Each structure stands twice: as C-alpha cells, then as structure tokens.
Amino acid sequence: MATMNEAELQNYRISDWQQLLTNLYTKVQSWIANRDCAVRLVDKTYEFNGSGRTKIQAMLIQEDAIKMILDPIDWDPVKKEALVDLYIMPQYDSGARFFFGLNDWRIYWVNPQILPVSEFQKTDEETLLNKENFNTLLDGLKQNAVSL
Amino acid sequence: MPSRFDWHSQINSVENEFRANRIALEFLLPRLNSEPKELREGLSPRIFQHVINNLERTFFIRIFAEFEGCLRSYYSSYKKTEPMVSQLIDSIGSKSKMPHSRIAAVHLIRESRNQIIHIPLGFASAVVNLESARSGLQRYVAFLPEIW
C-alpha cells in the first residue's frame, strides 16, 4: 500500500482544514441569507504546529454598523477537531467560540455580555451551531456589541 | 505580503496567553502552598504570587511590542527611516486619516507602557488593563490597509 510522505501528509491535512472552513462559511452564508449582511473572505496566515505556514481564510460579516470576523484559530488533523472564534471588530472583542468535533460545529463559549447562557437553553453538552443559534448570536451582537 | 488580519490575531493572542498564564498560575499556587517541596531552584511559593500580581503588567509590555511590530512592518513598506514609536503612531495615524481620538488613545496606552518599563513598581500611577489596551490598539490597527 502506498504511503504519503510528510509533505504530502501536511498538504492533505491543510486541505482538510481549508475544506472544513469553506464548508462552515458556506453554511453561515446560507444561514444569514435573509439578513442584510455583507460577507467576504480575507486571507490570514496559519502556523501549522511549528511545521510551516499556510494561507487560510477568515470571513468578515457586516450588518449595519456591526462588523464581525469568523477567525480560524486551530485545527487538530488527527482528532479532526477545530476552533473558530467570532470577534467583534474593530476592537476584536471575543464574541463566541465554535468547536468542530464528531462531525458537527458547536457553540463552545459565548461572551456573557452578549447573550445570557440561558438564551441557548444550555445543558452540559455544547449547543449545536445551526441557523437558529447563529442568528440568535448575531441578534445579541447587534444589541450589545456597542456596550462591550 | 503581511496581512492586517495576521497582526490582529497576534495582538489578540498575547491577551489569550495572559489569560492562560493566569489560569495556570492560580491553579498551581494552592498546590505549591500545600506542597512547597515540589519547588526547585530555591524558589518559594511567594515568588509565584508576585508573578500573578505582575502578570498583567508583563503582558501589557508584550502586547504593545506586538503592536509596535505591526506599525514598523507597515511603515517599512513605504519608508526606510526608523522613527521613535511616538512619531510612528502620529505618522501612520495621519497617513491613515484616523480620528484624533484613536491616536490619542494609543498614546495613553504607550505612556502606560512607558511607566511600567521606567518607573519602579509602587511608584507608577498607570492603570493597567490589558483588555482595554488590546481594544484601543486593535481599533488603531483596523485603520491600516488589509495587506501591505
């Protein structure tokens, strides 16, 4: 059986990370399609476990005067787990953190100044990131981002 | 080419490192107090309390250094001189057509950084708040071009 060398393996893992992000951004765009949001992708550098750098993409979202960025933080190619943060721009206040694991994106943490935890009827498990929850987050951001 | 979003991430990562350090030290200190024999190199639990007390000041210097690195990277893309940081802040602020309030906010952060560096502990009057410093620095950086 043919085996991948280290460079091929790394490319494979980076392309996995990029594909995961592309899928997330596509979902998010469909979830906010009914809102008056402007969306675009921007490049950022990702350091791959000290073994090199690559370009990945972050997603800028703007609704009215509120700007946000979905900022990829980390990716574990072995466990297939990932973290993406939602920051409020331009000050880069943390809004929420999303976690990918077991083939689903979940809301791992929400800044309590934006939304009370009860908004998501939080249980011991993290809440699934879906259309309803993402839009609830954006509504909370629009209401409270200015006071952060 | 450097991306502004990379610098945004690097500035935020300093604040995240500060939080991680604080959590780790607060977790460690009670254990060291109860089992001081685990300490090596002649250290006492008391020094760890000092580390906790000074942690925000230490990271304040680091976050400003990251910000200064961003400014010098941008400035070197169009000029070959190496001005003092206060001139750098004014020069880039003027070139980027920033509101005066943004530039003034960063000068206040710079002055706090200077107090931490030059004035002995206990004599400095600067109020050190890493979160608000990060916010002020990020708001300034947001005026720079996306790539340079």
Interface residues (C-beta under 8 A of the other chain):
Chain A: V42 D43 K44 T45 A58 I69 D71 Y87 M89 P90 Q91 Y92 D93
Chain B: S3 F5 D6 H8 S9 I11 N12 R134 S135 G136 Q138 R139 V141 A142 E146 I147
